[in-house]
Amino acid sequence: MNIQAGHFYFIKDEFFEEIKDKELYDKKLARYKRVDMIVFGYIYGRKSAFLIQNMFPVTRKYIKEEYIKQNKEVTVNDDLKKDLNTKANRVLELVKAGNRNLVFPDIINIEKYLLKNKME
């Protein structure tokens, strides 16, 4: 499978079974009183929310299949892809600098797990 930026993919259940991330939305909401890591964009002409705080690393091993709707690949336009990548990379740098409360999954430990197990 050729994985492309800006496309949508289903993640295998196996990923979530192996990772077992214990960070919960309710804990963050209770502690910080708001959660505002969000980008809005259009998919099929409909305004959609992209939740940066839910991002996590994944490898090809865990990608089940691409999301197809009406026999078409679901993608984002180039401007939205650039905006999402910019914001996600900015948040990732902040997380790596110690601001782990910006995202719900424990992306540092997930990345360590994936690298340790050398999964593509």
C-alpha positions in Angstrom: 0.0 0.0 0.0 1.3 3.4 -1.0 0.7 5.7 2.0 0.3 9.3 1.1 0.1 12.5 3.1 -3.4 14.1 3.0 -5.2 10.8 2.7 -7.3 9.0 5.3 -6.5 5.5 6.6 -8.1 3.1 9.0 -5.8 1.9 11.8 -5.8 -1.8 12.8 -7.2 -2.7 16.2 -3.9 -4.4 16.9 -2.2 -1.0 17.2 -4.5 0.1 20.0 -4.2 -3.3 21.7 -0.4 -3.2 21.7 0.0 0.5 22.7 -2.5 0.7 25.6 -2.3 4.5 26.0 -3.6 5.5 29.4 -4.0 9.2 28.8 -7.8 10.1 28.8 -9.7 13.1 27.4 -11.6 13.6 30.7 -8.3 13.9 32.7 -7.0 16.6 30.4 -10.3 18.5 30.3 -10.6 18.4 34.1 -7.1 19.6 34.6 -6.9 22.4 32.0 -10.6 23.3 31.7 -10.5 23.5 27.9 -9.0 21.6 24.9 -8.4 23.7 21.8 -6.0 21.9 19.5 -8.2 21.8 16.5 -8.1 22.7 12.8 -11.1 23.2 10.6 -11.2 22.2 6.9 -13.5 20.8 4.2 -13.9 17.2 3.2 -16.4 16.6 0.4 -17.6 20.2 0.8 -18.5 19.7 4.4 -16.7 21.6 7.2 -14.8 19.1 9.4 -12.7 19.3 12.5 -9.2 17.8 12.7 -8.1 17.2 16.2 -4.3 17.8 16.5 -4.5 16.8 20.2 -5.4 13.2 19.0 -2.4 12.7 16.7 -0.1 9.8 17.2 2.7 8.1 15.3 1.9 4.9 13.4 3.8 2.6 11.0 2.7 0.8 7.9 2.2 -2.4 9.9 -0.8 -1.0 11.6 -2.6 0.6 8.6 -5.5 -1.5 7.7 -6.8 0.2 4.6 -7.4 3.6 3.0 -10.7 5.3 3.7 -12.7 5.3 0.4 -16.0 7.1 0.0 -18.1 6.6 -3.1 -15.2 4.8 -4.8 -12.9 7.8 -4.2 -9.9 8.3 -1.9 -10.8 10.7 0.8 -8.1 13.5 0.8 -7.6 17.0 2.0 -6.6 19.9 -0.3 -3.0 21.1 -0.4 -3.6 24.2 1.7 -5.3 22.2 4.4 -2.6 19.6 4.3 0.1 22.3 4.7 -1.8 23.9 7.7 -2.3 20.5 9.4 1.4 19.5 8.9 2.6 22.9 10.1 0.5 22.8 13.3 1.1 19.1 13.9 4.9 19.6 13.6 4.8 22.7 15.9 2.8 20.7 18.5 5.2 17.8 18.2 8.2 20.0 18.8 6.5 21.4 21.9 5.7 17.9 23.1 9.3 16.8 22.6 10.4 19.9 24.6 8.4 18.6 27.6 4.9 20.0 27.0 3.2 16.6 26.9 -0.2 17.9 28.0 -0.8 19.3 24.5 -1.9 15.9 23.1 -3.9 13.1 24.5 -1.9 10.0 23.4 1.5 9.5 24.9 3.2 10.1 21.5 6.7 10.0 23.0 6.3 6.5 24.4 4.4 5.3 21.3 7.3 6.5 19.1 9.8 4.7 21.4 7.8 1.5 21.2 7.6 1.6 17.4 11.3 2.4 17.1 12.3 -0.3 19.6 10.3 -2.9 17.8 11.6 -1.7 14.4 8.3 -1.8 12.7 7.8 -0.2 9.3 
